[in-house]
Amino acid sequence: MTHLASRKFTALSGALALGVSALALTAPAAHADELVIEANVALVSDYRFRGVSLSDKDPAIQGGFDLTLPSGFYVGTWASSIEPVGSSELELDLYAGFGFEAGGAEFDIGVLVYTYPGASDSHYWEVYGSAGFETGLLESTFGFAYAPDQDNIGGEDNLYLYYEGAFPLGDTGLSLVGRLGYETGAFGDLDGDGDDKWDWRLGVAWSALGVDFELAYIDTSENTRESNATAVFSISKAF
């Protein structure tokens, strides 16, 4: 699993790659005794970041690389095609963090920078953290992402909190996956009604021949074209 799975594979929604999203922000601790290099590639029918389409509801190509040290420290990059931001049609994320295990849970903390090559005054950064654990067959992750005050996000801060869960459906090879997120601050009121944003996702994930698939229903509390309900299909592979 890549270190930004909850953002990018939830963007994979995912995946994660399953937004799986990226992790999109959840990472297991490193267990290897040597340097580990991982890669991922994905095709999604709509790049949804925290419930909001960043690809104008069009398909997007995504992928990234992670480099993890035996200590649990890691660095990585992830990219996706997007609806143009200024003159840029690419989101390129750079991140570094530390994953570790304690008390039977997996923790991840790090810093992520969102960049848009070719566009000016658009990049910004945030810190993130998560804790993952198992309760019976249910895999749960609680996490946050916090962007301090920055000029490129309107001089405001932004806080995103989320829960993600995955539950295997017997011996079918399928898993029920879900996510609930809450956002307040610079990106928390897209429709201007004064209420903070909620987003949610419910889907089914499965794997075959080394390829991961997911079909998910995604919606938000916001009333904008980019944040209305939709179904997203994703295909991803990790190397």
Backbone as CSV, one residue per row, in Angstrom:
resi,resn,N_x,N_y,N_z,CA_x,CA_y,CA_z,C_x,C_y,C_z
1,MET,0.849,-1.197,0.000,0.000,0.000,0.000,0.878,1.238,0.000
2,THR,0.509,2.226,-0.784,1.280,3.450,-0.794,0.926,4.311,0.401
3,HIS,1.795,5.241,0.728,1.613,6.041,1.932,0.483,7.043,1.814
4,LEU,0.051,7.365,0.612,-1.076,8.279,0.474,-2.320,7.526,0.061
5,ALA,-2.427,6.284,0.468,-3.553,5.490,0.020,-4.885,6.103,0.370
6,SER,-5.053,6.672,1.566,-6.361,7.186,1.911,-6.729,8.416,1.102
7,ARG,-5.760,9.201,0.684,-6.075,10.351,-0.174,-6.154,9.925,-1.615
8,LYS,-5.233,9.114,-2.090,-5.140,8.841,-3.495,-5.890,7.618,-3.923
9,PHE,-6.011,6.638,-3.089,-6.843,5.525,-3.465,-8.246,5.772,-2.960
10,THR,-8.388,6.842,-2.266,-9.734,7.263,-2.055,-10.033,8.162,-3.187
11,ALA,-9.065,8.795,-3.592,-9.185,9.268,-4.927,-9.231,8.013,-5.692
12,LEU,-8.912,7.040,-5.320,-9.225,5.795,-5.905,-10.345,5.265,-5.103
13,SER,-10.740,5.638,-4.349,-11.605,6.149,-4.049,-10.940,5.403,-4.445
14,GLY,-8.491,5.935,-2.779,-8.282,5.445,-2.862,-6.920,5.268,-2.782
15,ALA,-8.967,4.454,-4.311,-7.953,4.206,-4.042,-7.664,4.812,-4.551
16,LEU,-6.318,6.734,-1.647,-5.842,6.188,-1.542,-4.762,6.330,-1.827
17,ALA,-2.848,5.578,-5.052,-3.843,5.455,-5.310,-4.899,5.239,-4.782
18,LEU,-6.700,2.346,-3.630,-7.960,2.934,-3.445,-7.852,4.009,-2.462
19,GLY,-8.060,7.175,-1.844,-9.454,8.280,-2.138,-8.240,6.854,-1.948
20,VAL,-7.924,5.456,-2.214,-7.779,5.097,-2.028,-7.246,5.726,-2.064
21,SER,-6.440,6.521,-1.133,-6.621,7.904,-2.026,-6.074,7.873,-1.437
22,ALA,-5.251,9.166,-3.693,-4.610,9.176,-2.981,-5.253,9.573,-2.884
23,LEU,-5.062,8.534,-1.697,-5.118,7.604,-0.129,-5.798,8.708,-1.132
24,ALA,-4.827,8.736,-0.779,-4.972,9.659,-0.981,-4.008,9.598,0.028
25,LEU,-4.023,9.144,2.978,-3.208,9.656,4.043,-2.927,8.595,5.088
26,THR,-3.172,7.356,4.811,-2.929,6.296,5.771,-1.787,5.426,5.303
27,ALA,-0.905,5.051,6.179,0.218,4.213,5.796,0.537,3.220,6.899
28,PRO,0.804,1.967,6.540,1.287,1.003,7.524,2.743,1.277,7.854
29,ALA,3.197,0.800,8.991,4.607,0.952,9.331,5.457,0.076,8.425
30,ALA,6.673,0.480,8.198,7.575,-0.304,7.361,8.057,-1.524,8.134
31,HIS,7.977,-2.701,7.484,8.396,-3.931,8.154,9.668,-4.492,7.536
32,ALA,10.079,-3.984,6.398,11.228,-4.537,5.708,12.525,-4.099,6.393
33,ASP,13.607,-4.885,6.150,14.913,-4.556,6.702,15.778,-3.865,5.658
34,GLU,15.173,-3.410,4.576,15.912,-2.741,3.531,15.031,-1.680,2.898
35,LEU,15.650,-0.880,2.062,14.926,0.165,1.358,13.857,-0.446,0.464
36,VAL,12.643,0.114,0.524,11.534,-0.396,-0.285,11.070,0.701,-1.240
37,ILE,10.978,0.366,-2.514,10.466,1.291,-3.518,9.172,0.713,-4.080
38,GLU,8.104,1.492,-4.029,6.814,1.065,-4.533,6.293,2.078,-5.554
39,ALA,5.493,1.580,-6.490,4.871,2.445,-7.488,3.410,2.056,-7.641
40,ASN,2.603,2.985,-8.120,1.187,2.691,-8.353,0.703,3.482,-9.556
41,VAL,-0.261,2.933,-10.257,-0.868,3.612,-11.396,-2.359,3.328,-11.359
42,ALA,-3.178,4.287,-11.789,-4.621,4.116,-11.702,-5.332,4.898,-12.804
43,LEU,-6.494,4.415,-13.148,-7.407,5.127,-14.032,-8.735,5.228,-13.296
44,VAL,-9.253,6.452,-13.133,-10.512,6.667,-12.423,-11.499,7.372,-13.349
45,SER,-12.771,7.071,-13.186,-13.787,7.689,-14.042,-14.031,9.152,-13.662
46,ASP,-13.608,9.541,-12.447,-13.740,10.918,-11.973,-12.788,11.069,-10.795
47,TYR,-11.900,12.056,-10.831,-10.979,12.286,-9.717,-11.719,13.071,-8.643
48,ARG,-12.149,12.360,-7.609,-12.857,12.975,-6.487,-11.907,13.099,-5.310
49,PHE,-11.662,14.329,-4.875,-10.819,14.597,-3.719,-11.698,15.121,-2.601
50,ARG,-11.826,14.317,-1.541,-12.699,14.675,-0.421,-14.112,14.975,-0.914
51,GLY,-14.546,14.160,-1.875,-15.907,14.231,-2.390,-16.110,15.168,-3.544
52,VAL,-15.115,15.978,-3.881,-15.256,17.028,-4.895,-14.463,16.654,-6.148
53,SER,-15.081,16.791,-7.322,-14.405,16.465,-8.571,-13.347,17.509,-8.897
54,LEU,-12.122,17.053,-9.116,-11.048,17.932,-9.562,-10.711,17.713,-11.033
55,SER,-11.485,16.853,-11.702,-11.261,16.566,-13.123,-12.453,16.970,-13.968
56,ASP,-13.322,17.843,-13.416,-14.525,18.288,-14.127,-15.405,17.107,-14.507
57,LYS,-15.443,16.099,-13.627,-16.249,14.895,-13.804,-15.793,14.022,-14.970
58,ASP,-14.573,14.273,-15.470,-14.005,13.466,-16.544,-13.040,12.433,-15.969
59,PRO,-12.696,11.389,-16.742,-11.709,10.409,-16.280,-10.353,11.053,-16.026
60,ALA,-9.566,10.436,-15.159,-8.233,10.939,-14.831,-7.250,9.781,-14.758
61,ILE,-6.019,10.072,-15.137,-4.914,9.126,-15.014,-4.070,9.553,-13.829
62,GLN,-3.685,8.584,-12.998,-2.986,8.889,-11.767,-1.842,7.911,-11.533
63,GLY,-0.876,8.315,-10.738,0.205,7.400,-10.403,1.210,8.045,-9.478
64,GLY,2.039,7.201,-8.857,3.018,7.745,-7.933,4.083,6.747,-7.549
65,PHE,5.046,7.225,-6.737,6.159,6.418,-6.244,6.349,6.691,-4.756
66,ASP,6.749,5.665,-4.019,7.113,5.788,-2.604,8.476,5.158,-2.384
67,LEU,9.249,5.764,-1.525,10.526,5.215,-1.094,10.508,5.172,0.431
68,THR,10.606,3.959,1.010,10.477,3.775,2.452,11.758,3.187,3.039
69,LEU,12.248,3.806,4.103,13.434,3.328,4.805,13.039,2.302,5.862
70,PRO,13.957,1.440,6.283,13.649,0.453,7.320,13.135,1.086,8.607
71,SER,13.529,2.309,8.895,13.105,2.981,10.120,11.631,3.365,10.104
72,GLY,11.016,3.390,8.917,9.630,3.828,8.797,9.483,5.191,8.152
73,PHE,10.589,5.920,7.985,10.526,7.202,7.281,10.328,6.945,5.784
74,TYR,9.593,7.830,5.124,9.337,7.654,3.699,9.225,9.008,3.015
75,VAL,9.446,8.998,1.703,9.197,10.146,0.839,8.480,9.619,-0.398
76,GLY,7.723,10.483,-1.050,7.018,10.032,-2.228,6.455,11.170,-3.040
77,THR,5.933,10.797,-4.187,5.271,11.755,-5.065,4.089,11.073,-5.733
78,TRP,3.073,11.841,-6.050,1.854,11.314,-6.670,1.302,12.386,-7.587
79,ALA,0.749,11.971,-8.738,0.261,12.944,-9.712,-1.068,12.487,-10.298
80,SER,-1.852,13.460,-10.747,-3.126,13.171,-11.403,-3.412,14.239,-12.451
81,SER,-4.017,13.824,-13.540,-4.555,14.799,-14.480,-5.759,15.463,-13.825
82,ILE,-5.961,16.761,-14.102,-7.022,17.533,-13.464,-7.643,18.495,-14.454
83,GLU,-8.791,19.071,-14.084,-9.325,20.228,-14.774,-8.327,21.366,-14.565
84,PRO,-8.002,22.120,-15.607,-6.926,23.116,-15.484,-7.059,24.044,-14.273
85,VAL,-5.956,24.185,-13.553,-5.808,25.199,-12.507,-4.869,26.241,-13.078
86,GLY,-5.395,27.387,-13.474,-4.588,28.349,-14.206,-4.186,27.722,-15.528
87,SER,-2.873,27.633,-15.756,-2.374,27.023,-16.985,-1.927,25.578,-16.778
88,SER,-2.208,25.008,-15.600,-1.757,23.652,-15.287,-2.899,22.642,-15.415
89,GLU,-2.590,21.498,-16.023,-3.540,20.393,-16.112,-3.043,19.194,-15.322
90,LEU,-2.130,19.449,-14.376,-1.530,18.382,-13.582,-1.448,18.779,-12.122
91,GLU,-1.887,17.892,-11.241,-1.613,18.019,-9.808,-0.438,17.123,-9.483
92,LEU,0.581,17.678,-8.875,1.761,16.920,-8.480,1.984,17.108,-6.990
93,ASP,1.859,16.030,-6.230,1.995,16.082,-4.778,3.354,15.533,-4.355
94,LEU,3.966,16.174,-3.390,5.227,15.739,-2.803,5.015,15.581,-1.306
95,TYR,5.486,14.494,-0.735,5.217,14.262,0.675,6.347,13.485,1.338
96,ALA,6.411,13.615,2.655,7.369,12.878,3.467,6.738,12.637,4.830
97,GLY,7.051,11.492,5.423,6.441,11.192,6.706,7.093,10.022,7.398
98,PHE,6.413,9.540,8.421,6.921,8.451,9.246,5.760,7.552,9.637
99,GLY,5.894,6.255,9.367,4.892,5.270,9.753,5.441,4.332,10.809
100,PHE,4.613,3.996,11.795,5.077,3.120,12.868,3.891,2.401,13.508
101,GLU,4.199,1.351,14.261,3.192,0.577,14.985,3.356,0.787,16.481
102,ALA,2.222,0.844,17.176,2.241,0.972,18.634,0.887,0.524,19.170
103,GLY,0.906,-0.294,20.207,-0.334,-0.712,20.841,-1.290,-1.440,19.917
104,GLY,-0.754,-2.158,18.929,-1.602,-2.904,18.014,-2.230,-2.063,16.915
105,ALA,-1.848,-0.807,16.812,-2.378,0.086,15.779,-1.233,0.582,14.902
106,GLU,-1.569,1.044,13.704,-0.599,1.591,12.772,-0.804,3.098,12.663
107,PHE,0.264,3.852,12.808,0.186,5.315,12.805,1.011,5.878,11.651
108,ASP,0.592,7.036,11.194,1.292,7.708,10.109,1.200,9.213,10.316
109,ILE,2.325,9.909,10.213,2.343,11.364,10.294,3.233,11.883,9.174
110,GLY,2.897,13.056,8.630,3.717,13.568,7.545,3.306,14.949,7.097
111,VAL,3.999,15.418,6.079,3.748,16.720,5.463,3.592,16.513,3.963
112,LEU,2.601,17.185,3.367,2.310,17.045,1.949,2.205,18.417,1.308
113,VAL,2.801,18.562,0.122,2.728,19.805,-0.641,1.986,19.530,-1.942
114,TYR,0.930,20.302,-2.199,0.184,20.218,-3.454,0.768,21.247,-4.422
115,THR,1.215,20.800,-5.585,1.740,21.720,-6.585,0.998,21.525,-7.902
116,TYR,1.021,22.570,-8.722,0.363,22.556,-10.029,1.345,23.154,-11.033
117,PRO,2.227,22.320,-11.606,3.281,22.815,-12.493,2.725,23.687,-13.625
118,GLY,3.319,24.853,-13.786,2.885,25.775,-14.820,1.913,26.820,-14.331
119,ALA,1.343,26.627,-13.156,0.412,27.598,-12.578,1.102,28.331,-11.434
120,SER,0.802,29.587,-11.271,1.399,30.374,-10.195,0.400,30.603,-9.076
121,ASP,0.913,30.794,-7.860,0.087,31.114,-6.696,-0.990,30.064,-6.439
122,SER,-0.663,28.791,-6.659,-1.650,27.724,-6.472,-1.203,26.658,-5.480
123,HIS,0.101,26.512,-5.261,0.571,25.451,-4.385,0.257,25.782,-2.922
124,TYR,0.099,24.738,-2.122,-0.085,24.894,-0.675,0.326,23.601,0.007
125,TRP,0.418,23.628,1.328,0.882,22.453,2.050,0.017,22.183,3.268
126,GLU,0.094,20.943,3.745,-0.646,20.559,4.945,0.103,19.465,5.680
127,VAL,-0.208,19.323,6.951,0.292,18.196,7.746,-0.840,17.197,7.889
128,TYR,-0.494,15.915,7.992,-1.525,14.890,8.096,-1.113,13.818,9.103
129,GLY,-2.093,13.093,9.561,-1.839,11.996,10.480,-2.994,11.021,10.471
130,SER,-2.732,9.779,10.832,-3.798,8.775,10.872,-3.427,7.655,11.836
131,ALA,-4.454,6.934,12.259,-4.290,5.748,13.099,-5.197,4.663,12.553
132,GLY,-4.642,3.497,12.275,-5.417,2.386,11.734,-5.359,1.176,12.644
133,PHE,-6.469,0.456,12.729,-6.526,-0.723,13.590,-7.624,-1.660,13.093
134,GLU,-7.612,-2.875,13.606,-8.600,-3.882,13.231,-9.474,-4.224,14.419
135,THR,-10.768,-4.372,14.155,-11.731,-4.842,15.152,-12.464,-6.017,14.518
136,GLY,-12.031,-7.253,14.856,-12.563,-8.396,14.151,-12.129,-8.324,12.691
137,LEU,-13.088,-8.393,11.774,-12.793,-8.313,10.348,-12.763,-6.871,9.837
138,LEU,-13.256,-5.943,10.646,-13.351,-4.548,10.216,-12.004,-3.842,10.365
139,GLU,-11.533,-3.247,9.272,-10.332,-2.426,9.292,-10.756,-0.966,9.331
140,SER,-10.296,-0.227,10.317,-10.704,1.164,10.497,-9.502,2.093,10.503
141,THR,-9.706,3.296,9.979,-8.685,4.335,10.008,-9.344,5.665,10.359
142,PHE,-8.786,6.345,11.349,-9.177,7.715,11.681,-8.007,8.614,11.316
143,GLY,-8.308,9.758,10.671,-7.216,10.620,10.267,-7.612,12.076,10.159
144,PHE,-6.589,12.913,9.955,-6.810,14.346,9.805,-5.802,14.900,8.808
145,ALA,-6.124,16.064,8.243,-5.195,16.842,7.424,-5.430,18.305,7.768
146,TYR,-4.353,19.023,8.072,-4.490,20.417,8.479,-3.561,21.294,7.653
147,ALA,-4.144,22.281,6.973,-3.374,23.264,6.206,-3.384,24.581,6.979
148,PRO,-2.235,25.058,7.433,-2.182,26.350,8.134,-2.551,27.509,7.197
149,ASP,-2.736,28.694,7.782,-3.012,29.888,6.979,-1.962,30.052,5.885
150,GLN,-2.429,30.233,4.660,-1.528,30.439,3.521,-2.203,31.356,2.514
151,ASP,-1.404,32.195,1.866,-1.957,33.123,0.880,-2.669,32.392,-0.254
152,ASN,-2.123,31.252,-0.668,-2.679,30.548,-1.823,-3.989,29.827,-1.534
153,ILE,-4.420,29.794,-0.280,-5.747,29.270,0.030,-6.584,30.350,0.721
154,GLY,-6.333,31.574,0.295,-7.161,32.684,0.735,-6.840,33.237,2.094
155,GLY,-5.651,32.940,2.637,-5.278,33.441,3.947,-6.016,32.788,5.084
156,GLU,-6.630,31.630,4.840,-7.331,30.866,5.876,-6.605,29.560,6.133
157,ASP,-6.955,28.913,7.240,-6.494,27.552,7.444,-7.593,26.591,7.003
158,ASN,-7.316,25.296,7.055,-8.304,24.295,6.654,-8.062,23.013,7.435
159,LEU,-9.136,22.417,7.918,-9.054,21.170,8.679,-9.977,20.132,8.065
160,TYR,-9.435,18.930,7.833,-10.216,17.817,7.315,-10.061,16.630,8.258
161,LEU,-11.180,16.074,8.711,-11.208,14.893,9.569,-11.954,13.780,8.842
162,TYR,-11.516,12.541,9.024,-12.194,11.465,8.300,-12.114,10.132,9.045
163,TYR,-13.054,9.263,8.664,-13.026,7.849,9.070,-13.147,7.007,7.812
164,GLU,-12.332,5.961,7.718,-12.427,5.008,6.617,-12.554,3.601,7.193
165,GLY,-13.360,2.772,6.525,-13.518,1.398,6.963,-13.554,0.449,5.787
166,ALA,-13.119,-0.788,6.023,-13.164,-1.839,5.006,-13.576,-3.136,5.680
167,PHE,-14.520,-3.841,5.065,-15.046,-5.070,5.656,-15.180,-6.124,4.565
168,PRO,-14.480,-7.290,4.686,-14.574,-8.341,3.664,-15.951,-8.997,3.669
169,LEU,-16.445,-9.290,2.473,-17.758,-9.913,2.335,-17.591,-11.418,2.165
170,GLY,-17.374,-12.106,3.279,-17.211,-13.547,3.271,-16.027,-13.983,2.443
171,ASP,-16.220,-15.053,1.656,-15.161,-15.589,0.809,-15.319,-15.161,-0.636
172,THR,-16.043,-14.086,-0.867,-16.319,-13.637,-2.240,-15.131,-12.939,-2.884
173,GLY,-14.170,-12.495,-2.071,-13.080,-11.699,-2.605,-13.431,-10.230,-2.700
174,LEU,-14.655,-9.888,-2.326,-15.108,-8.504,-2.343,-15.011,-7.906,-0.943
175,SER,-14.850,-6.605,-0.879,-14.850,-5.889,0.394,-15.763,-4.682,0.297
176,LEU,-16.493,-4.443,1.367,-17.295,-3.229,1.467,-16.404,-2.135,2.043
177,VAL,-16.312,-0.994,1.351,-15.442,0.092,1.795,-16.258,1.365,1.943
178,GLY,-15.888,2.189,2.916,-16.633,3.416,3.144,-15.757,4.499,3.740
179,ARG,-16.257,5.721,3.654,-15.523,6.858,4.172,-16.506,7.953,4.559
180,LEU,-16.231,8.621,5.673,-16.993,9.791,6.092,-16.000,10.884,6.457
181,GLY,-16.162,12.077,5.840,-15.234,13.160,6.082,-15.936,14.454,6.448
182,TYR,-15.248,15.281,7.205,-15.756,16.591,7.618,-14.674,17.618,7.354
183,GLU,-15.042,18.752,6.740,-14.057,19.769,6.385,-14.554,21.157,6.763
184,THR,-13.663,21.935,7.374,-13.991,23.300,7.759,-12.799,24.204,7.476
185,GLY,-13.075,25.426,7.038,-12.007,26.363,6.732,-12.041,26.789,5.280
186,ALA,-10.856,26.892,4.668,-10.730,27.431,3.315,-11.535,26.654,2.280
187,PHE,-11.656,25.332,2.445,-12.371,24.501,1.470,-13.656,23.916,2.053
188,GLY,-14.114,24.449,3.168,-15.213,23.828,3.890,-16.606,24.324,3.561
189,ASP,-16.724,25.329,2.694,-18.057,25.861,2.367,-18.086,26.238,0.888
190,LEU,-18.129,25.248,0.032,-18.012,25.473,-1.407,-19.224,26.172,-2.004
191,ASP,-20.406,25.961,-1.415,-21.618,26.567,-1.986,-22.007,27.866,-1.290
192,GLY,-21.216,28.295,-0.298,-21.448,29.577,0.344,-22.676,29.669,1.216
193,ASP,-23.178,28.516,1.709,-24.384,28.558,2.540,-24.075,28.725,4.021
194,GLY,-22.790,28.807,4.379,-22.404,28.999,5.773,-22.206,27.724,6.550
195,ASP,-22.481,26.586,5.958,-22.315,25.295,6.640,-21.025,24.617,6.196
196,ASP,-20.375,23.916,7.122,-19.176,23.170,6.783,-19.531,21.963,5.918
197,LYS,-18.513,21.448,5.240,-18.724,20.359,4.281,-18.587,18.984,4.931
198,TRP,-19.503,18.105,4.565,-19.396,16.677,4.848,-19.281,15.946,3.526
199,ASP,-18.517,14.872,3.495,-18.500,14.014,2.307,-18.532,12.565,2.741
200,TRP,-19.072,11.718,1.888,-19.177,10.303,2.218,-19.048,9.464,0.963
201,ARG,-18.588,8.237,1.172,-18.354,7.304,0.078,-18.705,5.901,0.551
202,LEU,-19.373,5.142,-0.295,-19.688,3.743,0.000,-19.495,2.952,-1.281
203,GLY,-18.696,1.881,-1.193,-18.418,1.136,-2.407,-18.026,-0.301,-2.157
204,VAL,-17.712,-0.971,-3.250,-17.257,-2.363,-3.219,-15.921,-2.433,-3.934
205,ALA,-14.952,-3.085,-3.304,-13.616,-3.232,-3.873,-13.298,-4.708,-4.053
206,TRP,-12.537,-5.008,-5.091,-12.118,-6.384,-5.311,-10.833,-6.392,-6.118
207,SER,-10.139,-7.557,-6.073,-8.868,-7.709,-6.782,-8.914,-8.946,-7.657
208,ALA,-8.245,-8.854,-8.817,-8.148,-9.989,-9.729,-6.910,-9.825,-10.582
209,LEU,-6.104,-10.901,-10.666,-4.913,-10.908,-11.507,-3.962,-9.755,-11.173
210,GLY,-3.887,-9.423,-9.890,-2.977,-8.383,-9.451,-3.455,-6.970,-9.694
211,VAL,-4.706,-6.812,-10.115,-5.283,-5.496,-10.375,-6.416,-5.249,-9.385
212,ASP,-6.502,-4.024,-8.869,-7.543,-3.660,-7.908,-8.638,-2.858,-8.610
213,PHE,-9.889,-3.174,-8.256,-11.044,-2.499,-8.827,-11.903,-1.939,-7.695
214,GLU,-12.594,-0.840,-7.955,-13.536,-0.313,-6.983,-14.658,0.434,-7.687
215,LEU,-15.852,0.232,-7.205,-17.019,0.984,-7.657,-17.636,1.611,-6.417
216,ALA,-17.736,2.953,-6.400,-18.170,3.643,-5.186,-19.167,4.748,-5.502
217,TYR,-20.108,4.923,-4.585,-21.034,6.057,-4.615,-20.429,7.152,-3.742
218,ILE,-20.336,8.366,-4.277,-19.709,9.484,-3.564,-20.648,10.682,-3.581
219,ASP,-20.762,11.357,-2.440,-21.628,12.524,-2.354,-21.088,13.458,-1.269
220,THR,-21.582,14.694,-1.252,-21.199,15.672,-0.242,-22.434,16.460,0.187
221,SER,-22.255,17.285,1.203,-23.337,18.154,1.671,-23.405,19.445,0.874
222,GLU,-22.442,19.665,-0.045,-22.366,20.911,-0.803,-23.223,20.829,-2.070
223,ASN,-23.777,21.964,-2.470,-24.627,22.023,-3.658,-23.898,22.760,-4.780
224,THR,-22.904,22.094,-5.364,-22.193,22.621,-6.524,-22.090,21.506,-7.557
225,ARG,-21.797,21.883,-8.787,-21.695,20.896,-9.859,-20.609,19.868,-9.553
226,GLU,-19.493,20.319,-9.004,-18.361,19.425,-8.758,-18.533,18.551,-7.527
227,SER,-19.489,18.883,-6.654,-19.623,18.130,-5.404,-20.927,17.357,-5.301
228,ASN,-21.697,17.290,-6.388,-22.936,16.512,-6.372,-22.643,15.020,-6.443
229,ALA,-23.651,14.213,-6.130,-23.494,12.761,-6.051,-23.081,12.160,-7.389
230,THR,-22.282,11.097,-7.313,-21.847,10.401,-8.517,-21.396,8.997,-8.151
231,ALA,-21.205,8.168,-9.166,-20.589,6.858,-9.003,-19.228,6.899,-9.684
232,VAL,-18.197,6.401,-9.004,-16.847,6.432,-9.531,-16.315,5.009,-9.635
233,PHE,-15.788,4.694,-10.809,-15.153,3.385,-11.028,-13.660,3.593,-11.172
234,SER,-12.884,2.742,-10.526,-11.442,2.890,-10.581,-10.760,1.543,-10.820
235,ILE,-9.649,1.611,-11.536,-8.781,0.444,-11.787,-7.371,0.854,-11.395
236,SER,-6.708,0.070,-10.560,-5.372,0.446,-10.111,-4.480,-0.777,-9.971
237,LYS,-3.192,-0.510,-10.006,-2.210,-1.585,-9.803,-1.007,-1.022,-9.076
238,ALA,-0.529,-1.761,-8.114,0.662,-1.396,-7.363,1.819,-2.310,-7.771
239,PHE,3.026,-1.773,-7.765,4.208,-2.528,-8.175,5.233,-2.534,-7.036
